[in-house]
Amino acid sequence: MSEEIKSMRNVAFAGHGGAGKTTLAEAMLFKAGVTNRLGKVEDGNTVMDFQPEETKKQQSINTSFIKYTHQKHVVTLMDTPGDQNFFSAAKTCFPVADSMAFVIDGVGGPSAMTEEAAASALEYNLPGFVIINKLDRERSDFTTAVAACDTALKKKIIPVCYPIGKEDGFKGLVNIVSGTAFEYDADGKATRIDIPADMADEIAVAKEEFVENVAELDDDLLEKYLEGEEVTEEEIKRAFRKGVLDAHFYPAICISATKMIGIDVVFDFINDYMPSPLDRGPWIAKDADGNDVEVAPDPDAEFTGFVFATIVDPYAGRLSLFRVISGKLGKEGNIFNATKDNKERFSQLLEIAGKEQKQIDGALPGAIVAVAKLKNTLTGDTLTSGKSIKIPAPAPLPPCISFAISPKSKSDEDKIHEAVRKILEEDTGLTLRREEETRQTILSGRGLVHIEVTAEKIQRKFNVGMDIATPKVAYRETFKKKVRVQGKHKKQSGGHGQYGDCWIELEPLPKGSGYEFVDKIVGGVIPKNYIPAVEAGIRQAMHKGILAGFPCVDFRTTLDFGSYHAVDSSEMAFKTAGSLAFKNAAAQANAVLLEPIMKVSVKAPDDATGDIMGDLNSRRGRVVGMDSEGDKQIINALVPMSEMLRYAPDLSSMTGGRGSFSMEFEVYDEVPADLAKKIIDQVNAEKEA
């Protein structure tokens, strides 16, 4: 069994959308005999991009999985999305990969999402390698792309092969590890050739640099190298593999997925140098007391699995995808959800192959499998044979943008919340909340496209129409002038009447003070049992301010005088009097509109800070400080919430996708008078409509 595990590879393809990850996966599946045709993204017929939203947009939206066998190695490929809108679907899968292949566009080089993926590789200490793709394209350049990766991936990049020919003339490669050269025909078949004479000097220098870089990782090898002794190819390969597994560097290879050049090198590289589950070693879990526990990839140990993804089907139910960490799993049986502390049962063990699901008889450590219809299991849960240990789940990516959602029609009203709840089970990049004040349901995600695709998915899966709109801002009202007024409620309609009379003083308080009620009644002019009713009337009225009906804050009311009637006074009468007193005071106390001010933190490359600061100023923001984190600058500012509702796409445009931001509520502050008038007029017009 250990030999079977030793031959396993779990490789995540990562990088920017359009770099050719899916095209490369299709080429590999074709060469490995898994498919009998070469799928193309533009034709919408790939194995990996099979969801309707993916074929429509011609890009990966979900992470797809498929297994192939090559020279007795069983490899699971994970084709992850490269668009920031869908990066959460990639992020949840990276922990269950044993290595990462960074697919880079040989024309454009690494991008923002490549950097994000590289940060995840560093976070999980994953070995990896770089695949420079599209070297048959105009303006492609292997050396330039490698140099850019050296900076973007924050890791030393060591080329292990060099292209023969440039752009449209790219026809083969030289492997400097083996010292061999190959030329490819139109079907991707490689023929060994001599190293081209015009490349001999370049390859000799590259080989020398390669050996020197590898020798530095092994003291004995370095000593032999420095003393001029011959270093064998086997010694170099052994030290090289150790350097790769320890993630000291990322090797780089050159290919063209569309021309099928270098596909065999990708196969060999995964087989020879990428880690197996045994190479990865034990996972760290937490026991019931919170102590670290090692979970080794031992087939004879108790079963442990980690759920990293969930797929919800309206007919088949919930499909839980997980990696077997330790032990064996049969084709059916009972398991224990250690995260939820309950038992589950499954009747089929499945292997995922694109959109297909194949029943299998069992799984060993390292296997990526799925089971259907677990009742209480969600992404991030730990499954065991009964042990109470939990593998820490990665934190979800924070949302960048929010929209108010509503049903398209009356018939969708009852179904929309259940549909969204199910989509949230499979997409950890989404959050849902209810804003009681604005009476809106708010769906937050990674970007506008993310929310739009979610709406399409809900329509397709659950036949529920969903509209999206910019959320309303939760404004407030307050007062700038101290006033004293009377609130008197007197009504006689035969029999017992209604009588309540109170005098209050309303005065402004500092920002963030909220509301205070002070009782200064003396001499029993208002009986004690009616005073809470006055306060209740004020509190009820203050939820609808005089300007535009927004709640009122940051003021104090002092009840200091009044009168009552022995027969006609009641709690309801004094509650009405309190409400009238507040309304009278609000009309005289110079009411103003307040808006929520957000504490915003923007992380971006240094060369974008000028544009970002200027943009924040244009949004009525105020920069309050700057910090640095690695090669990024962090700009801290206070900005009105209304100005940040569509900030995510603007920041992406300013930074080329390399910026991120977070924000949280800081304080309410007064809206400038001219803008306040527009807001008040608009809100009141909507009420009348």
C-alpha positions in Angstrom: 0.0 0.0 0.0 2.8 2.4 0.8 4.1 1.9 -2.8 0.6 2.9 -4.0 0.6 6.0 -1.9 4.2 6.8 -3.0 3.1 6.9 -6.6 0.3 9.4 -5.9 0.6 13.1 -6.8 -1.9 15.9 -6.0 -1.1 18.9 -8.1 -2.9 22.3 -8.2 -2.6 24.3 -11.4 -2.6 28.0 -10.3 -2.1 31.3 -12.0 -4.0 34.1 -13.7 -7.0 33.5 -15.8 -6.0 33.2 -19.5 -2.6 31.8 -18.7 -3.6 28.4 -20.2 -4.2 26.2 -17.1 -7.3 24.5 -18.5 -5.7 24.2 -22.0 -2.6 22.5 -20.5 -4.8 20.2 -18.4 -6.7 19.2 -21.6 -3.4 18.6 -23.5 -2.2 16.3 -20.6 -5.5 14.4 -20.5 -5.3 13.9 -24.2 -1.7 12.7 -24.1 -2.4 10.4 -21.2 -5.2 8.8 -23.1 -7.9 9.9 -20.6 -9.7 11.7 -23.5 -9.8 11.0 -27.2 -10.0 14.6 -28.3 -8.3 17.8 -27.4 -10.9 20.1 -25.7 -10.7 23.8 -26.3 -11.8 26.5 -24.0 -13.1 28.7 -26.9 -15.2 25.8 -28.2 -16.7 25.2 -24.8 -15.9 21.5 -24.8 -13.2 21.0 -22.2 -13.4 18.3 -19.5 -12.4 20.8 -16.8 -14.7 23.8 -17.6 -18.1 22.1 -17.8 -20.4 24.4 -15.8 -22.7 26.5 -18.1 -21.3 29.7 -16.5 -17.8 28.6 -17.4 -18.5 27.8 -21.0 -20.4 31.1 -21.3 -17.5 33.2 -19.9 -14.8 30.9 -21.3 -13.0 30.8 -18.0 -12.8 28.6 -14.9 -15.1 29.5 -12.1 -14.8 26.4 -9.9 -11.9 24.1 -9.2 -12.2 21.0 -11.3 -10.6 17.6 -10.5 -9.5 14.7 -12.7 -7.1 11.8 -12.4 -4.7 10.4 -14.9 -2.1 7.7 -14.8 1.4 8.2 -16.4 4.3 5.7 -16.0 2.6 4.1 -12.9 2.1 7.4 -11.2 -1.5 8.3 -10.4 -1.9 12.1 -10.6 -4.9 14.2 -9.5 -5.0 17.5 -11.3 -6.8 20.4 -9.7 -7.6 23.1 -12.3 -8.2 26.2 -10.1 -9.8 29.5 -11.2 -7.4 32.4 -11.9 -9.9 35.3 -11.7 -10.0 37.2 -8.4 -13.8 36.9 -8.4 -13.5 33.2 -7.9 -10.2 32.9 -6.1 -12.0 31.5 -3.0 -12.7 28.3 -5.0 -9.0 28.0 -5.5 -8.0 28.9 -2.0 -10.1 26.2 -0.3 -8.4 23.5 -2.5 -4.7 24.6 -2.0 -4.4 22.9 1.4 -5.3 19.5 0.0 -2.8 19.7 -2.8 0.7 18.4 -2.3 2.3 20.7 -4.8 1.5 23.7 -7.0 2.2 24.3 -10.7 2.3 28.0 -11.5 1.1 28.3 -15.1 2.5 31.6 -16.5 1.6 33.5 -19.7 4.9 33.8 -21.6 3.7 37.1 -23.0 2.2 38.9 -20.0 4.2 37.2 -17.3 2.9 36.6 -13.7 -0.1 38.6 -12.6 -1.8 39.5 -9.3 -3.6 36.2 -9.0 -0.3 34.3 -9.5 1.1 36.3 -6.6 -2.0 35.4 -4.5 -1.5 31.7 -5.3 2.2 32.0 -4.5 1.3 33.4 -1.1 -0.9 30.4 -0.5 1.9 28.1 -1.5 4.2 29.8 1.1 1.4 29.7 3.7 1.0 25.9 3.3 4.7 25.3 2.6 3.9 23.6 -0.7 6.6 22.7 -3.2 6.0 23.9 -6.7 7.3 24.6 -10.2 6.8 27.2 -12.9 5.4 26.4 -16.3 6.0 29.2 -18.8 3.3 28.7 -21.4 2.3 30.3 -24.7 5.9 30.6 -25.9 4.7 30.2 -29.4 2.9 33.6 -29.2 4.2 36.9 -30.5 6.2 38.9 -27.9 6.6 35.9 -25.7 9.9 35.6 -23.9 11.0 32.8 -21.6 13.9 34.7 -19.9 11.8 37.8 -19.2 8.9 35.7 -17.8 11.3 33.8 -15.5 12.9 37.0 -14.2 9.4 38.4 -13.4 8.4 35.2 -11.6 11.5 35.5 -9.4 10.0 38.7 -8.0 6.3 37.9 -8.1 6.5 34.5 -6.5 8.9 35.5 -3.8 11.0 32.5 -4.5 14.2 31.7 -6.4 13.3 30.5 -9.9 15.7 28.0 -11.5 15.2 27.2 -15.2 15.6 23.6 -16.0 14.8 23.8 -19.7 15.2 26.4 -22.4 13.2 26.9 -25.5 14.5 26.1 -29.0 13.2 28.9 -31.3 11.1 32.0 -30.4 7.5 33.0 -30.8 6.0 31.3 -33.9 9.4 29.5 -34.4 9.2 27.8 -31.0 9.6 24.1 -31.8 11.4 22.3 -29.0 13.4 22.6 -25.8 16.7 21.7 -24.1 16.6 19.9 -20.8 19.6 21.0 -18.8 19.2 18.4 -16.1 19.6 15.5 -18.6 21.6 17.6 -21.1 19.2 16.5 -23.9 17.3 18.4 -26.6 13.9 17.6 -28.2 12.0 18.8 -31.2 8.2 18.4 -31.5 5.9 17.7 -34.4 2.4 19.0 -34.9 1.0 16.2 -32.7 3.3 16.9 -29.9 5.5 13.9 -30.5 9.1 14.5 -29.4 12.2 13.6 -31.3 15.6 13.8 -29.7 18.0 16.1 -31.5 21.5 17.6 -30.8 21.6 20.8 -28.8 21.5 23.5 -31.5 25.0 25.0 -32.1 23.8 28.5 -31.6 22.5 27.6 -28.1 25.6 25.6 -26.9 27.2 28.5 -25.0 24.0 29.6 -23.4 23.2 26.0 -22.3 26.7 25.5 -20.9 26.4 28.6 -18.7 22.8 27.6 -17.7 24.0 24.1 -16.7 26.9 25.6 -14.7 24.5 27.9 -12.8 22.0 25.0 -12.3 24.6 22.7 -10.8 25.9 25.5 -8.6 22.4 26.3 -7.3 21.7 22.7 -6.5 25.1 22.0 -5.0 24.6 24.8 -2.5 21.9 22.6 -0.8 24.2 19.7 -0.1 27.5 20.3 1.8 29.2 17.1 0.4 28.0 17.9 -3.1 29.2 21.5 -2.8 32.6 20.5 -1.6 33.0 18.1 -4.6 31.8 20.9 -7.0 34.2 23.5 -5.5 37.1 21.1 -5.6 36.5 20.4 -9.3 35.5 16.8 -8.8 33.0 15.3 -11.2 29.4 15.5 -10.0 27.2 12.7 -11.4 23.8 13.3 -12.9 22.3 11.0 -10.3 23.8 13.1 -7.5 22.5 16.3 -9.1 19.0 14.8 -9.5 18.9 13.6 -5.9 19.9 17.0 -4.5 17.6 18.8 -7.0 14.6 16.8 -5.9 15.4 17.5 -2.2 15.6 21.2 -3.0 12.2 21.0 -4.8 10.5 19.1 -2.0 11.9 21.4 0.7 10.6 24.4 -1.4 14.0 26.0 -1.5 13.2 27.2 -5.1 10.8 26.7 -7.9 12.1 25.1 -11.1 10.9 26.6 -14.4 10.1 24.7 -17.6 8.9 26.0 -21.0 5.9 24.8 -23.1 3.2 25.6 -25.5 0.0 23.8 -24.5 -1.7 24.6 -27.8 1.2 23.2 -29.9 1.6 20.3 -27.5 5.3 21.2 -26.9 6.8 20.2 -23.6 3.7 18.3 -22.3 5.9 15.2 -21.8 8.3 17.3 -19.7 5.4 18.3 -17.5 4.4 14.7 -17.0 8.0 13.7 -16.1 8.5 16.7 -13.8 5.4 15.8 -11.8 6.4 12.1 -11.6 10.1 12.7 -10.7 10.1 15.8 -8.6 6.7 16.6 -7.1 5.9 15.1 -3.7 3.7 12.2 -2.8 1.5 12.2 0.3 4.3 10.3 2.0 6.8 13.1 1.1 4.4 15.7 2.5 4.4 14.0 5.8 2.0 14.3 8.7 -0.8 16.9 9.0 -1.3 18.9 12.2 -4.7 18.5 13.9 -6.1 19.7 17.2 -7.3 17.3 19.9 -10.3 18.0 22.2 -8.0 20.0 24.5 -6.6 22.1 21.7 -3.2 20.4 21.6 -1.4 19.7 18.4 -1.7 16.2 17.1 0.2 14.7 14.1 -1.9 12.8 11.6 0.4 10.7 9.4 -0.5 9.4 5.9 -0.6 5.8 7.3 -3.1 3.4 5.7 -3.1 1.3 8.9 -4.0 4.2 11.1 -7.6 5.4 12.0 -9.4 7.2 9.2 -9.2 11.0 9.1 -10.4 13.2 6.2 -10.7 16.9 5.6 -13.7 18.3 3.7 -12.4 21.1 1.4 -15.3 21.7 -0.9 -19.1 21.2 -1.2 -21.2 20.9 -4.3 -25.0 21.4 -4.0 -27.3 19.8 -6.5 -31.0 20.5 -6.3 -31.8 16.9 -7.1 -28.9 14.8 -5.9 -28.3 16.9 -2.7 -25.1 17.8 -1.1 -21.8 16.4 -2.4 -18.8 16.6 0.1 -15.3 16.6 -1.4 -12.5 15.6 1.0 -9.0 14.3 1.1 -8.2 11.2 3.0 -5.4 12.1 5.4 -4.9 8.8 7.2 -6.4 5.3 7.3 -8.5 3.6 4.7 -12.0 4.2 3.6 -14.4 1.6 2.2 -17.0 2.0 -0.4 -19.7 2.6 2.2 -19.9 3.0 6.0 -20.2 5.2 9.0 -18.0 8.1 9.8 -17.8 10.7 12.5 -17.9 14.5 11.9 -15.5 15.7 14.6 -16.2 19.3 13.8 -20.0 19.0 14.3 -19.8 16.1 16.9 -22.2 13.8 15.1 -22.3 10.6 13.1 -22.8 10.4 9.3 -23.3 7.5 7.0 -22.5 7.2 3.3 -23.5 4.5 0.8 -21.2 5.3 -2.1 -17.6 6.5 -2.3 -17.0 8.6 -5.4 -14.1 9.8 -7.5 -14.6 13.1 -9.3 -13.5 13.4 -13.0 -14.6 16.8 -14.4 -18.4 16.6 -14.4 -18.5 12.8 -14.0 -18.7 10.9 -10.8 -17.3 7.4 -10.6 -18.0 4.8 -7.9 -14.9 3.4 -6.3 -14.3 0.6 -3.8 -12.0 2.4 -1.4 -9.4 5.1 -0.8 -6.0 5.4 0.8 -4.2 8.4 2.3 -3.8 11.2 -0.2 -6.9 10.3 -2.2 -9.3 13.0 -3.3 -12.8 11.6 -3.0 -16.4 12.5 -2.5 -19.5 11.2 -0.8 -23.1 12.3 -1.3 -25.9 13.3 1.1 -24.0 13.8 4.4 -26.6 15.6 6.5 -24.6 18.0 8.6 -21.1 18.1 6.9 -19.9 21.3 5.3 -16.6 22.7 3.9 -13.9 22.8 6.6 -15.2 19.9 8.6 -13.0 17.0 9.8 -14.2 13.5 9.3 -12.8 10.6 11.4 -13.6 7.0 12.3 -14.6 8.3 15.8 -11.7 10.3 17.1 -12.3 13.9 18.3 -9.6 15.7 16.4 -10.0 18.6 14.0 -7.8 19.8 11.2 -7.8 23.6 11.2 -9.8 25.0 8.3 -8.4 27.9 6.3 -10.1 31.2 7.0 -12.5 32.3 4.2 -11.4 35.2 2.0 -13.1 38.4 3.1 -15.7 39.8 0.7 -14.9 42.9 -1.3 -18.3 44.1 -2.4 -21.9 43.9 -1.3 -25.2 44.0 -3.1 -28.8 44.0 -2.0 -30.7 41.0 -3.4 -34.4 40.6 -4.0 -36.6 38.1 -5.8 -37.4 38.9 -9.5 -41.0 37.9 -9.0 -43.6 37.1 -6.4 -43.2 33.4 -7.0 -39.5 33.7 -6.2 -40.0 35.3 -2.8 -40.4 32.1 -0.8 -37.6 30.2 -2.5 -34.8 32.8 -2.8 -33.4 32.6 0.8 -33.2 28.8 0.7 -31.5 28.9 -2.7 -29.0 31.5 -1.6 -28.3 29.5 1.6 -27.5 26.4 -0.4 -25.2 28.3 -2.7 -23.4 29.6 0.4 -22.7 26.0 1.3 -20.6 25.6 -1.8 -19.0 29.0 -2.1 -17.1 30.2 1.0 -16.4 33.5 -0.7 -20.0 34.6 -0.2 -21.7 35.9 2.9 -25.3 36.8 3.6 -26.8 39.1 6.2 -30.1 40.9 6.8 -30.0 44.7 7.4 -33.1 45.3 9.4 -32.8 49.0 9.3 -32.8 49.2 5.5 -34.9 46.1 5.2 -32.5 44.6 2.7 -30.9 41.3 2.3 -27.2 41.8 1.6 -25.1 39.3 -0.4 -21.3 40.0 -0.3 -18.7 38.5 -2.5 -15.3 38.9 -4.2 -16.5 41.2 -7.0 -19.4 42.2 -9.2 -18.8 39.3 -11.6 -18.9 36.9 -8.6 -22.3 38.2 -7.5 -23.6 38.1 -11.1 -22.5 34.6 -11.7 -24.0 33.6 -8.4 -27.3 35.0 -9.6 -27.0 33.0 -12.8 -26.2 29.8 -10.9 -29.2 30.3 -8.6 -31.4 30.7 -11.6 -30.0 27.6 -13.3 -29.9 25.3 -10.2 -33.0 26.3 -8.4 -35.1 28.2 -11.0 -35.1 31.3 -8.8 -34.7 34.8 -10.3 -32.6 37.2 -8.3 -32.1 40.9 -8.8 -29.1 42.8 -7.4 -28.8 46.4 -6.5 -26.4 48.8 -4.7 -27.2 48.5 -1.0 -28.9 51.4 0.8 -26.7 53.3 3.3 -27.9 53.3 6.9 -27.9 57.0 7.5 -28.7 58.6 10.9 -30.0 62.0 12.1 -28.9 64.1 15.0 -29.3 67.6 16.4 -27.1 70.7 16.7 -29.3 72.9 18.9 -30.5 72.6 22.5 -34.3 73.1 22.8 -37.0 72.7 25.4 -40.6 71.8 24.3 -43.9 70.5 25.5 -45.6 67.3 24.4 -49.3 67.3 25.3 -51.9 64.6 24.4 -55.5 65.4 25.4 -58.5 63.7 24.0 -62.1 63.6 25.2 -64.6 61.3 23.5 -67.2 60.5 26.1 -66.4 58.5 29.3 -62.7 58.3 30.2 -60.6 60.6 28.1 -56.8 60.5 27.4 -54.4 62.9 29.0 -50.6 63.1 29.1 -48.5 66.2 29.4 -44.7 66.4 29.5 -41.9 68.9 29.0 -38.5 67.7 27.7 -35.2 69.4 27.1 -33.3 68.0 24.0 -29.6 68.6 23.8 -26.8 67.4 21.4 -24.1 64.9 22.6 -20.7 64.1 21.2 -20.2 61.6 18.3 -20.9 58.0 19.2 -22.7 58.8 22.5 -25.9 57.2 21.4 -29.0 58.3 23.3 -29.6 59.2 27.0 -32.9 59.7 28.9 -32.8 61.7 32.1 -35.6 61.8 34.6 -35.7 65.1 36.6 -39.3 65.1 37.6 -39.8 66.4 41.2 -42.9 66.8 43.3 -44.8 64.1 41.5 -46.0 66.3 38.7 -45.8 63.1 36.6 -46.4 59.9 38.6 -43.4 57.5 38.6 -45.3 54.8 36.9 -45.9 57.0 33.8 -42.2 58.1 33.3 -41.1 54.9 31.5 -44.1 55.5 29.1 -42.7 58.9 28.2 -39.3 57.4 27.5 -40.9 54.7 25.4 -42.7 57.3 23.4 -39.5 59.2 22.7 -37.6 56.0 21.8 -40.4 55.0 19.4 -40.4 58.4 17.7 -36.6 58.7 17.5 -36.4 55.7 15.2 -38.0 57.9 12.4 -36.2 61.2 12.2 -37.7 64.4 10.9 -35.4 64.8 7.8 -35.8 61.5 6.0 -37.0 59.0 8.6 -33.6 57.8 9.7 -33.0 56.9 13.4 -31.8 59.7 15.6 -28.6 59.4 17.7 -26.2 61.3 19.9 -28.6 63.4 22.0 -30.1 63.5 25.4 -33.6 64.2 26.5 -34.3 65.4 30.0 -37.9 65.1 31.3 -38.3 67.9 33.8 -42.0 68.9 34.0 -45.5 67.9 33.1 -49.0 67.3 34.5 -51.5 64.5 34.7 -55.2 63.8 35.2 -56.3 61.4 38.0 -58.9 59.7 35.7 -57.8 60.3 32.1 -54.1 59.7 32.4 -52.6 56.4 31.3 -49.4 54.8 30.1 -50.6 55.0 26.5 -51.5 58.7 26.9 -48.0 59.5 28.3 -46.3 57.4 25.6 -48.1 59.5 23.0 -47.1 62.7 24.8 -43.5 61.6 24.8 -43.6 60.9 21.1 -45.2 64.4 20.4 -42.6 66.1 22.6 -39.8 64.5 20.6 -41.3 65.4 17.3 -41.7 69.0 18.4 -38.1 69.2 19.7 -36.7 67.6 16.5 -38.5 70.2 14.4 -36.7 73.0 16.3 -33.3 71.5 17.1 -31.5 72.0 13.7 -31.6 68.4 12.6 -28.7 67.2 10.4 -28.0 64.0 8.4 -25.2 61.7 9.5 -23.4 59.1 7.4 -21.4 56.0 8.4 -17.7 56.6 8.1 -15.6 53.5 7.4 -12.1 52.7 8.6 -10.5 51.6 5.4 -7.2 49.7 5.0 -5.9 49.4 1.4 -2.9 47.1 0.6 -1.2 47.8 -2.7 2.1 48.0 -4.5 4.2 51.1 -3.8 3.8 52.4 -7.3 0.1 52.6 -6.9 -0.1 54.5 -3.6 -0.3 58.0 -5.3 -3.3 57.0 -7.4 -5.0 55.3 -4.4 -4.5 58.3 -2.1 -5.8 60.7 -4.7 -8.8 58.4 -5.4 -9.6 58.2 -1.6 -9.5 62.0 -1.4 -11.9 62.2 -4.3 -14.3 60.0 -2.3 -14.3 62.5 0.5 -11.9 60.3 2.4 -9.1 61.3 4.8 -5.8 59.4 4.8 -4.8 58.9 8.5 -1.6 56.9 8.1 0.6 54.5 6.2 2.4 51.3 6.9 4.4 48.7 4.9 4.1 45.0 4.7 6.7 43.3 2.6 6.7 44.9 -0.8 3.2 46.3 -0.3 2.1 49.7 1.2 -0.9 49.8 3.5 -2.9 53.0 3.4 -5.3 53.7 6.3 -8.1 56.2 5.7 -11.5 57.2 6.9 -14.0 57.2 4.1 -17.8 57.6 3.9 -19.5 54.2 3.3 -21.5 55.6 0.4 -18.3 56.3 -1.5 -17.0 52.7 -1.0 -19.9 50.7 -2.3 -18.3 50.1 -5.7 -14.6 50.5 -4.7 -13.5 46.9 -5.5 -13.4 47.2 -9.3 -11.9 50.7 -9.1 -9.1 49.5 -6.9 -8.5 46.5 -9.2 -8.2 48.9 -12.1 -5.7 51.2 -10.3 -3.5 48.3 -9.2 -3.7 45.9 -12.0 -5.5 43.5 -9.7 -2.7 43.6 -7.1 -4.6 45.7 -4.5 -6.9 44.5 -1.7 -8.8 46.3 1.0 -10.8 45.8 4.1 -13.1 48.1 6.0 -15.0 48.3 9.2 -17.4 50.9 10.7 -15.7 53.7 12.6 -18.1 56.5 13.4 -21.1 58.5 12.1 -20.3 62.0 10.9 -22.3 64.9 9.4 -23.0 64.8 5.7 -22.1 68.1 3.9 -25.2 70.2 3.5 -25.4 70.2 -0.3 -25.1 66.4 -0.4 -27.4 65.9 2.5 -30.2 67.8 0.6 -29.8 65.5 -2.4 -30.0 62.4 -0.2 -33.0 63.6 1.8 -34.8 64.6 -1.4 -34.1 61.3 -3.0 -35.2 59.3 0.0 -38.4 61.2 0.4 -39.2 61.0 -3.3 -38.8 57.2 -3.1 -41.2 57.1 -0.2 -43.8 59.0 -2.2 -43.3 56.9 -5.4 
